[in-house]
Amino acid sequence: MEASIGVPAEAPKPTNGLLKVDQEIPIGTTVYDLQTNSTNCNRISARPDGRIAGVWTQGFEAGAYPNRGTGYNTRVNFAWGDQPDERIETVRTGWPNHVFTASGGEFIVAHNSNSELHVSRRDGPMAQWTQSIIPSAVPGGSLWPRVASGGPDGESIHVIAITTPVANEGIAYEGVDGHVLYHRSLDGGATWDQVDVEIDGLGSDFTLGTDADAYYIDASGETVAFAIFNSWDDLLLFKSTDNGNTWTKTVVLDFPLERYEINSGYTIEDVPEYDEALGQPDSLAFLTSDSYGSVVLDNNGEAHVFYGNMWVSDVDLTDAGSTFFPATDGISYWNETLGTVPDIVGVVDQNGNDTLDIVAIADIATYFASISSMPSAGVDADNNLYLTYSSLIEGDVSIDDDMQHYRHVYVVASSDGGATWSDPLDLITEDVVSEPDLAAFVEGVFPTMAKDVDGKVRLIYQQDFRPGLAVRGDEDEAADNFINYIQLDVNELGVVQTEEQVDPSSFALNLAPNVTTDRTLLSYTLSNDAQVSTSLVNAHGQLVKQLSTQSLASGTYQEQIDLSTLPSGVYYIMLRADRQYTAIEVIKQ
């Protein structure tokens, strides 16, 4: 397995965008460890006012996981809430997606055990969740939804999902086993003006069906785009510029066979000419998508598509399925201007010997993915692009009986429209992970990035200490998994900040004394009228107490802060004035 992969520069220490910290923040746990069957969904959202929400499939009772549902946590005033110990729904669900609307509403869609698209929505962080079902007349229902928000007023909700496949006790819909259908709401999910929409180009004339989770959707204003990443089909992009009323279809990656049915057979004449330089495993193998992909729309409405590479073949026509090659490496990229840019990232050559040091296929935990895959993308106001993904690590293997290689979470960026990309930044290091002593034993998978990058890259990922999954693949013994939040400045990736960092001096911020046993006095000056809030957080960015929230005119103010009841340690006083914020350190003796 030869490779020509760049070695990254020494990874700088990430920041949380407010304070210089050295640890990620665990926001939840789960024993149920399958966050997606393939392509990630929208599991983290961020608003300009600083609110962030993260969701994941949560379950604690191994086996049937009867209490499986949406794990949810939110960051308000720069502090995350307590880790949840129960789902937000009253029914069993899975695979949640989250978006904010322009008005600050929250929308979550998942599927329930009746193959219905289950909605949880609320108006703000203190409101109660309301539950409903997206109306549908599809026999057998639908599963594995994906969601995006946009529209002329920011209140449109766009959902795609597939009809329940035959293998999941569904039926073929209009001749397609797993038919992608589109649904739209213009009022934040309260009502639905389009449901069960069959988009031209996805019918039985074009495809036999779509795999679970092999699709992703994004929206920006009235532009909506989604891509389908089936391994044995064309990789397709569908795009609308009128908020989902009409669609155009683009073939991103042309699969050589049309409507291929597994075990029906093909000949060497159907396969592109053998190319050993590409790492083609045999003459009957096709290079395609591994079904893990992502789409992001930039500020010009241009679509950017990312997908993991995979070699597949179907030589044995007597088995139950096809063959994939787990040692396939690389994430490829496509946009509407450049076309395809292959292998923008791959496994990092840790020892610089130009070889992937993997002894055997058994050393690779089964995620049915490339060894560099699970992409999730974002964009900032200057159209710089960002990508997080999970990639195999050479060298270190797990100490359990599997002896498999770990996967780490990486981030890269592009400042030239995707033509070139920065060196990979590994986020699983002693300086970042919440348990530094265990950094060498971390498995980091399913990373998901908040689309809107405001000078900070924000992502969540699933962490445990054994490669592979319990729910599928290796079917390891079920154990605790952690949903962790990481945030870093874009300048750590070589990108110039898209907005000026707020320095304490811009508020004439002062604290006296800043080493105290009981009280301290915060002084600050506002140059404009503003909604001002102050809060106290610990060194991990977690809220200790909300201090004040008030509307203030321009001028100079003082606030007495009582630390007398707190344990000794380092704390930070957070000051927010409208969309600007800063922090100052205080030490409690």
N, C-alpha and C positions, 0 to 999 in steps of 0.2 A: 504494500500500500504506500506508494511513493507520494510525496506531497511537496508542493512549493508554496509555503505559507510564511508570511512575514511574522517575525517575532515582535511582540508589542514592546513599546517603551515601558520603563519602570512605572508601575501604576501609582499615581499620586493619591493622596488621601482624600476621599470624598468628603463633602460637607452636606449638611442637611438644609442648606440654603438660608438658614437663619443664624446658626451657631456652628462653630467648628466642633464636630463631635466625632467619635471614633467607633460608633456602633450603629447597626441597623436597629429598627424598632419592630419587635414582634407585635402584630395586631390581631392575631387569632391562631387557633389550633384546629386540627381535624385529624381523625383517624382515617376517614374516607379520603383517598389520596389521588383520585382521578379527576383533575380539574378540566380536562378536555380529552376527547378521543383523538384529536389531531389539532387543527387550527385553534389558537387561543381565542377567547372571546373578550369583550370589553369589561374587564374586572376592576379597573381603577379609573376614576374620573376626578378632574380638578377644575375648580372655578377660579375666576380672577380675584374673588374676595378671600382666597386662602382656604376655602373648604375643600376637603378631599374625602372621597368615599372609596372603600375597597370591599369587594364581595368575593366569595369563594363557595364551592360546594363543601358543606360541613356535615360531618356525621361522626358519632362517637361510639356507636354500638356495632362492632364488627359483625360481619355476616350479611344479614339483609339490610342493615342500617335503617331501621324503621323511622328514626327521627332525622333522616337526612333532609337537608334544606339549605337555605342561604345563610351563610355566615356573613355578618355585616359589621363594619366598623367605620367610624368617620372621624376626621380631624377638623375640629372647630377651634378658632383662636390659636392655631398652631399646636394643638395637643390632641393626641388620639384618645379615644375612650377606652374603657375596660374591654378586655377580650371577651367576646360573647360566649355563653355556654348553651345557647339554644338558637334555633333558626328564627327568622323573622316571620315566616308564614305559619299558618295553622294546618297546612297539609304538607305531605312529603313532596319535595321538588329536587331538581338538580340542574347544574350548569347555568348559574345565574349570570346575567349581563346587567351592567349599570350605566346610566347616563344622567347628567343634569340637563334641565331645560334652561332657557335664558332667564326665566323668572325665578330660578332657584329651586324648582321642583325636582324631585328625584323619581326615577323610573327604573324598575328592575323587572326583567322578564326571565323566566325559567320554564322548564316543562314539569308537569306533575305526573303522577302514576297513571292517570287516565289519558295520557297523550294529549293534554291540553296545554296551551301556552298561558302560563299563570303570571299575572301582573301584580306587583306590589308597588304602590306609588304614594308619595306624600308631598306636602307643600314646602317643607323646610325641616331643619335638623331637630326641632322640638315637636313636630307634628306626629300624629299617629299614622301608621301604615294602613292603607286601605287595599283590599285584595279584589281581583276580578279575573275574568278569563277573556282573552281575545276571541271574539265570536268567529266560528268557523263551521262550514258545512261539509268539511272533508271527511269521508268515511275512514275511520281508524285514527283520525287526529294527526297531530304533528309533534315533532321532537326537535331538540337541540337548536334553540333559537339564537339569533344574533341581532343586536340592536345598535342603532346610531340615532343621534338627535340633530336637528337642523331646521331648515325652513326659513321663510322670509322673516319670521318673528322669533325664531329659535325655539318654537314650541312643537315642531313636528317630530314624531317618533316613527322611525323606519325599522321594521322587523322582517327578517327572513328566517325561514325554518324549512325542514324537509318533512314531507308526509311520512308517517310511520312505515318503515320498511317491512317487508315480509318476514325477515329474520327476527323482527321485534313484535311479531303478531299483528302486523298491519297488512295492508293490501297495496298492490301497485295502483297508482293513481294516474289515470289517463295514459296507461301503458308505461309509466315510469316508476321504478321501484326506489322510492326516496326522491320525490319531486320537490324542487325548491319552489316555494311560494312566497309572495311578498304581501305585507300588511302595512297600513299607514294610519296614523292618527295625527290630526292637526291641532289637537288641544292637550298635548302632554300625556296622552294615553287615556283620557277620560272617555272618549268615544272613537270609533274607527270608521273612516270613510272608505277605505279600501281593505278588503280581506280576501284571502285565498286567490290572489292575483297570479295567473300563469303568464310569465314574461316570455315573449316570443324569442325563440332560440334555445329554450330549455325543455322543449317537448320531446316526445318519443322519436321524432325524426332526427334528433341530434344526440340523444343520450339514453342509456338504459337506466340511469339513476345516479344519485349523489351519495357519497359516503357520509357517515355521521361526523358532524363538526368540520367538514372539509370546505369551509366558506367563511368569509368575513365581510363586514359592511362598514362603511364610513360615510359621513355627510359633512358638508361645509356650506352653509347657506342653503341655496336651492339645488346645489349639486350633490348627488348621491352616487356612490359607486360600491359595487360588491364584486368579489372574485370567488371562483370555485376552483378548488385545488385537487380534483380527483387524480389519482395516480394513473389510472387506465383510461384517461379521457383528455381532451384538450383542456388546458388551463385557460379559463374564460374570465373576461372582465365585462361587466354590465354597468353602464353609466347613464345617469339621467341629469339633465340640467334644468328640469322644470319640477323639482321636488317630488320625483317619483311618478309623474304622469306618463312619460314616454321614456324608452330606453334604447341605447345602442349597444351592440355586442362587438367585442374585440377578442381575437384569439391571441393570447399572450404567449402560449407555448403550444405548438401544434403536435398533438400525439399522432403517430403514423397510422394507427388503426382507428377505424370509425365504428362506434357502437360495439366495441369488442365485448363478447361474453366469455367470462373466464372458463377455461377448459374446452373452448371451441377450436383452438389451434390456429397457428399461423406459420409462415415459412420464412426462411432467411431473406427472401426477396422483399418481405414486408418491413425489414429492419434496416435502419440506416447503415451505411458501410462501417464495418468494424474499425474502431479507433482505439488502439491500445493506449495512446497518449492521454485519452480521457479517463482511463481507468476502467474501461468497459470490462465487466467480469467474464462475459462470454459473447459469442456472435449472435445470440438470440435475445440479448438484453436490451431494454429501452431505457434511456435517460429521461426522467420525468420528474414530477413533483412528489414529495413524500407525504403530501396532504396537509402539511403544516405551512400556513402562509399568513400574510397580513397585507392590508391595503390602507394607505393613508392619502387623503386629499390635501394638497398644499393650499396656500392662500390664493393661488390663481386657478384653483379648481382642477389642477392636473393630478392624475392618479399615479401613485407609486406602489408597486407590487413587489413583495418579497416572498420567497418560498424556499424550503429545504429541497436539496437535490435527492434523487433516489434512482437507483437502477432496479428494474423489475423484469421478470420473465415469467413465462407460463409454458414451460417445457413438459412438465408432468401433467398430462391431461386426465389422470385418474384420481388426483388428490382433490381435496375440498376447496382449494384456493390457488393463488398464484404465489410466486416467490419474490421476496424483496431481499436486498443485500445490505445488512445493517452497518457495514463499514463504509458505506457511501458518505462522502463528506461535502460540505459547502452549502452556503446560502446564496442563491442567485437573486438578481434584482432587475426590474423592468420599469420604465416609465414611458409616457406617451411621446417624449422627445428623443430619448436615447435608444429606445428599444431595450434589448436584454444586455445586462452587464453580468457575466457569469462569475460565480464564486467570489463575491465581495468579501466574505469572511469564511474561515474554516478553523479547524483545530489548530491551536497554537503549538508550534514546534518548540517545546520547552527546552530541549537540549541542543537545538540547532543542527541536528544531523540530517535534515531533509527527509525524514522518514517518520511515519506515524507508528509510534512504538506500542502497538497493540498485538499481543501474542496470538489471540484466538477470538473468534466471534463470541464465544461464551464469556469473554471479558467485557462485553457490551450489554448493559441492561436493556431490556426490551421495552422501548417506547414506540416501536414501529416508525422510527424517525431517522433521518440522517444524524450522524454524530455531531453535526452543527445544525441546529434547527430551532423550532418553537419561536419564530420571529414575532416581534411586536414593535410597531413604529410610532414615531411622533414627529411634529414639525413646530418650529417657532415662528415668530412674527416676521423674521427675515428670510423665511423659507429654507433655513438650515434643517436638514433631516437627521433623525436620530433612530437608532435601532438597538433593541435589546434582544438577546437570544441565549440559548443554553448550548454549551459545547463540551465535548468530552475532554478530560484532562489526561495527558500522558503521565506515566510514572505511577502516581499514587493509586492504589487499589484498596477496596474495602477490606476490613479485617475479619469479616464474617466468612462463612463457607463459600460465598459466591466468588470472592476475589475479583470483583468487577471494578472498572474505572469509574470514578466520580465524574459528574458534570458540574460545571460552574456557570454562573450567569455573567455575561459580558455586555458592554455597551460600546457602540461606535457611532460616529457622526460624519456627515458630509456637508461641506459648505459650498459645493459647486454643482448642486442639482443632482447629486448621485453619481457623478462621473468618477470621483475618488472618495475613499473612506479612511477615517483615522485608524490608527492601530487599536486593537481591542483592549479595553480596560476591564480587567477581571475584578468583579465586585466581591468575590468570596476570598477574602484575605483576613488576616488577624486584625488588621486595622478597622475592618468594617463589620464583620459578623458579630452577633450579640454574645456569642460564646467563643472568645478568641482562642481558648485552649483546644477547641474542637474544629478549628478552621480546616485542618487537613482531612477532616472526615465529613464534610458537608456535601450533600447532594442538592444542587440547586436546579430546579426545573420549572416549567410553565411561567416564565417571567412575562409580565404584562405591563406596558408603559402607558401612562396617561398621555393622550394624544397631544394636548396643548402644552408645549414646552415654553415656559415663561422665563428662561434663564436657568431653570432647574429641571433636570430629568427626574421624574418621579416614577417609581415602579414597585410592584409587589411580585413576590415569587414564592413557590412552595419549597420548603427546606425539610429534609430529614437527614439521617446519617447512614442510610443504606441505599445504594443505587437500585433503581427499579421500583415497581409498583406492587401493591397488594391486590388492587381491584382487577387488574388485567396484566397481560405480559408475563413477567416472572412469577406473579402471584406470591410475592413474599408474605411473611407473617405481618398482619396489620399492626401498626404502631403509630405513635404520635407524629404528626407532621405540623410544621409551623408556617404560617403565612406572615411573611416579613416585608416591611416597607423600607425602601432605600431612596435617598434623595441626594443628588450631587449637582454641583455647579457645572454648567456647560463648558466653562473654561478649562475644566479638568480634561475635556476632550479636544482642546485646541480651538474651540469656537469662541469668538468674541461675544461678550455678554450682549443680549438683545435689549437689556434695560439697565440703567445705572444702578449699581448696588447702593442701597441706602446706608449711609454711615451715621453713627450716633451724633456726629457733629452737625449733621443737617437738621437735627431737631434741637441742637444745643442741649443734648441729653447729658445729665449729670446725676451722680448717685453719691450720697455722703451720709454715713460712712459706707464703703463697699466691702468692709469686713466688720461684721457686727454679731452681737449675741442676741439681739432682740429686734430693734427697729432700724429702718433706714429711710432717708428722704429722697424721693425721685423728683427731679426738676426737669422740665422740658419746655420748649418754645415752639408754637405753631405759627407758620407763616401764612396759613389760610384757615378758614373755617373747616372743620372736619368732624367726622364721627370717630371718636377716639376710644380705644379699649386698651387696658393693661391687664397682664396676666403673669403668673409666676409658673415657670416650668423647671423641671429637673434637667440634669445633664444629658438625659436621653430624649429630650424634647417632649416629655409627657407632662400634661397639665397637673400642677399641684393645687392651684386655686385661681379662680377668676377674680381679679381685683376690682376693676371698674369698667363701665361702659357708659359713655355720655357724648352728647353733641356739644362741641366747644367752639367758640369764636377764636380768631387768631389772637395770640398773646402768650404769656408765660404762665406756667402752672406748676404746682407742687402737689405731691401725693405721698402721704405717710404710709409705709408698708411694714406690717407686723410679721416678723419671722420667729417670734419667741416660741411658738409651739412646734416648730419644725426641727427635725434631726439635723445635726451638723452636716455640712457638705457644701457643694457648689450648686448654685441656682442661677437662673436667668430671669430678668424682668423683661417681658415682651411689651413693646409699645407699638400699636397700630393706629395710623391716622389715615382713614379711607383705605387706599390700596398700597400705601407705603408702610413699611414696618422695619423695626430694628430691635436690637436686644442689648442688654448690658449685664455684665456678670456681677453677682453678689455672693460673698462667702459667709455662710452661717457657722460661727464657731460653737 
